[in-house]
Amino acid sequence: MSNILLIFSTTDGHTKKISLKIQAIIESKSHSVTLLPIEEVTSESLASYDKVIIGASIRYGKHQKTVADFIEQNKTLLESKPSAFFTVNLVARKPEKCQPDTNPYIIKFLDQLNWQPDLQGVFAGKLNYQQYKFLDRNMIRFIMWMTKGPTDPNTNLEFTNWNSVEQFAQAASEMRKSDD
């Protein structure tokens, strides 16, 4: 049994929902999982876990700065144990952009950090225009229009492939360092 830390960074709550699903799946495999928002994790607490999973959402093409800062500050520790990273973004709703080797956001983010976690995942997020503030709603509608996505202001769609989330969680529960 592993003691796993599952860290999330979310903008509108969907990354937390995905993280809760991952937690439930891994716990069903008799592992212990602690789920925390990234702001509550310290280097000291991070060191006490066997494995680490980080999930982060995208807004306007970027992960939150706190995610990059956290990984940079703890990179040596993250590289010393099995680690996984997943990103949640609306571009992943497209079949050709829903894998770690085809999603531009995860590729760019991990390259910038010069970090290669043992496991990577990409999940499509949720689009709920009514939840967004005026500026975000209109910016996201414009982006959706440009990328041929839904633009109806009443749209409330979850694009997440939950089978992919389950496969990722299963792989995360089994991950080991390559030298183990």
C-alpha positions as CSV (number, residue, x, y, z in Angstrom):
1,M,0.0,0.0,0.0
2,S,1.2,3.4,-1.0
3,N,0.7,6.8,0.8
4,I,-0.1,9.1,-2.1
5,L,-0.5,12.9,-2.2
6,L,-2.9,14.2,-4.8
7,I,-2.5,18.0,-5.3
8,F,-4.8,20.1,-7.4
9,S,-5.0,23.6,-8.8
10,T,-8.4,24.6,-10.2
11,T,-10.0,27.7,-11.6
12,D,-13.7,26.8,-11.7
13,G,-13.7,23.5,-9.7
14,H,-13.6,20.9,-12.4
15,T,-10.0,19.8,-11.7
16,K,-11.0,19.2,-8.1
17,K,-13.9,17.0,-9.4
18,I,-11.5,15.0,-11.5
19,S,-9.1,14.8,-8.6
20,L,-11.9,13.4,-6.3
21,K,-12.6,10.7,-8.9
22,I,-8.9,9.8,-9.1
23,Q,-8.7,9.7,-5.3
24,A,-11.7,7.3,-5.1
25,I,-10.3,5.0,-7.8
26,I,-6.8,4.8,-6.2
27,E,-8.3,4.3,-2.7
28,S,-10.4,1.4,-4.1
29,K,-7.0,-0.3,-4.8
30,S,-6.2,-0.1,-1.0
31,H,-3.9,2.9,-1.2
32,S,-4.1,5.9,1.1
33,V,-4.7,9.2,-0.8
34,T,-4.5,12.7,0.7
35,L,-6.2,15.3,-1.5
36,L,-5.1,18.9,-1.1
37,P,-5.2,22.2,-3.0
38,I,-1.7,23.3,-4.0
39,E,-1.8,26.3,-1.7
40,E,-1.9,23.9,1.3
41,V,1.1,21.8,0.4
42,T,4.6,22.5,1.9
43,S,7.9,20.9,0.9
44,E,8.0,19.3,4.4
45,S,4.6,17.6,3.9
46,L,5.4,16.6,0.3
47,A,8.4,14.7,1.6
48,S,6.3,12.4,3.7
49,Y,4.5,10.8,0.8
50,D,5.5,7.8,-1.4
51,K,4.0,9.1,-4.6
52,V,2.8,12.5,-5.8
53,I,0.1,13.4,-8.3
54,I,-0.5,17.0,-9.5
55,G,-3.5,18.1,-11.4
56,A,-3.9,21.6,-12.9
57,S,-6.4,23.5,-15.0
58,I,-5.7,25.9,-17.9
59,R,-7.2,29.3,-18.3
60,Y,-6.3,31.4,-21.4
61,G,-3.6,28.9,-22.4
62,K,-1.7,28.8,-19.2
63,H,-1.6,26.9,-15.9
64,Q,-1.7,29.0,-12.8
65,K,1.6,30.5,-11.8
66,T,1.4,28.7,-8.4
67,V,1.7,25.4,-10.2
68,A,4.9,26.2,-12.0
69,D,6.4,27.8,-8.9
70,F,5.5,24.7,-6.8
71,I,7.0,22.3,-9.3
72,E,10.2,24.4,-9.7
73,Q,10.6,24.7,-5.9
74,N,10.1,21.0,-5.3
75,K,11.5,19.5,-8.5
76,T,14.3,17.5,-6.9
77,L,11.9,16.0,-4.4
78,L,9.3,15.3,-7.1
79,E,12.0,13.6,-9.2
80,S,13.0,11.4,-6.3
81,K,9.7,9.6,-6.1
82,P,7.0,8.3,-8.5
83,S,5.2,11.4,-9.7
84,A,2.3,12.1,-12.1
85,F,0.9,15.3,-13.6
86,F,-2.4,15.9,-15.4
87,T,-3.8,19.0,-17.1
88,V,-7.4,19.9,-17.6
89,N,-8.2,22.0,-20.6
90,L,-10.9,22.5,-23.2
91,V,-8.5,22.0,-26.1
92,A,-8.5,18.3,-25.0
93,R,-12.1,18.0,-26.1
94,K,-10.6,17.4,-29.6
95,P,-9.5,13.8,-30.3
96,E,-6.2,15.0,-31.8
97,K,-5.3,17.1,-28.7
98,C,-6.3,14.8,-25.8
99,Q,-3.0,12.9,-25.2
100,P,0.2,14.1,-23.5
101,D,2.1,13.9,-26.7
102,T,-0.4,15.9,-28.7
103,N,-1.7,18.5,-26.2
104,P,0.2,21.7,-26.7
105,Y,-0.4,22.9,-23.1
106,I,1.2,20.0,-21.3
107,I,4.0,19.8,-23.8
108,K,4.9,23.4,-23.4
109,F,4.4,23.5,-19.6
110,L,6.6,20.4,-18.9
111,D,9.3,21.6,-21.4
112,Q,9.5,25.0,-19.7
113,L,9.9,23.3,-16.3
114,N,12.3,20.7,-17.7
115,W,10.3,18.1,-15.8
116,Q,9.2,14.7,-17.0
117,P,6.9,13.1,-14.4
118,D,6.6,9.3,-14.6
119,L,3.0,9.6,-15.7
120,Q,1.2,12.3,-17.6
121,G,-2.5,12.8,-18.4
122,V,-4.7,15.2,-20.3
123,F,-8.4,15.6,-19.7
124,A,-11.0,17.8,-21.3
125,G,-12.7,20.1,-18.9
126,K,-16.1,21.6,-18.5
127,L,-17.6,24.6,-20.3
128,N,-20.3,26.5,-18.3
129,Y,-20.7,30.0,-19.6
130,Q,-23.3,30.9,-16.9
131,Q,-20.7,30.3,-14.2
132,Y,-18.2,32.8,-15.7
133,K,-18.0,36.5,-15.0
134,F,-18.8,38.8,-18.0
135,L,-15.3,39.2,-19.3
136,D,-14.3,35.5,-19.0
137,R,-17.6,34.4,-20.6
138,N,-17.0,36.6,-23.6
139,M,-13.3,35.8,-23.9
140,I,-14.0,32.1,-23.7
141,R,-16.9,32.4,-26.2
142,F,-14.5,34.1,-28.6
143,I,-11.9,31.4,-28.2
144,M,-14.6,28.8,-28.7
145,W,-15.8,30.5,-31.8
146,M,-12.2,30.6,-33.2
147,T,-11.7,26.9,-32.4
148,K,-15.1,25.8,-33.6
149,G,-16.5,25.0,-30.2
150,P,-19.8,25.8,-28.6
151,T,-20.6,29.5,-28.3
152,D,-24.3,29.5,-27.0
153,P,-24.2,31.4,-23.8
154,N,-26.4,28.8,-22.2
155,T,-23.9,26.0,-22.8
156,N,-23.1,23.9,-19.8
157,L,-21.1,20.8,-21.1
158,E,-18.7,18.5,-19.5
159,F,-16.2,17.2,-22.1
160,T,-14.2,15.0,-19.7
161,N,-13.6,11.4,-20.8
162,W,-14.1,9.6,-17.5
163,N,-12.7,6.3,-18.9
164,S,-9.4,8.2,-19.5
165,V,-9.5,9.5,-16.0
166,E,-10.0,5.9,-14.7
167,Q,-7.1,4.6,-16.8
168,F,-4.9,7.4,-15.5
169,A,-5.9,6.7,-11.9
170,Q,-5.2,3.0,-12.3
171,A,-1.7,3.7,-13.8
172,A,-1.0,6.2,-11.0
173,S,-1.8,3.6,-8.4
174,E,0.7,1.3,-10.0
175,M,3.5,3.8,-10.9
176,R,7.0,3.2,-9.7
177,K,10.3,4.9,-10.3
178,S,12.1,3.3,-13.3
179,D,15.0,2.3,-11.1
180,D,12.7,0.4,-8.6
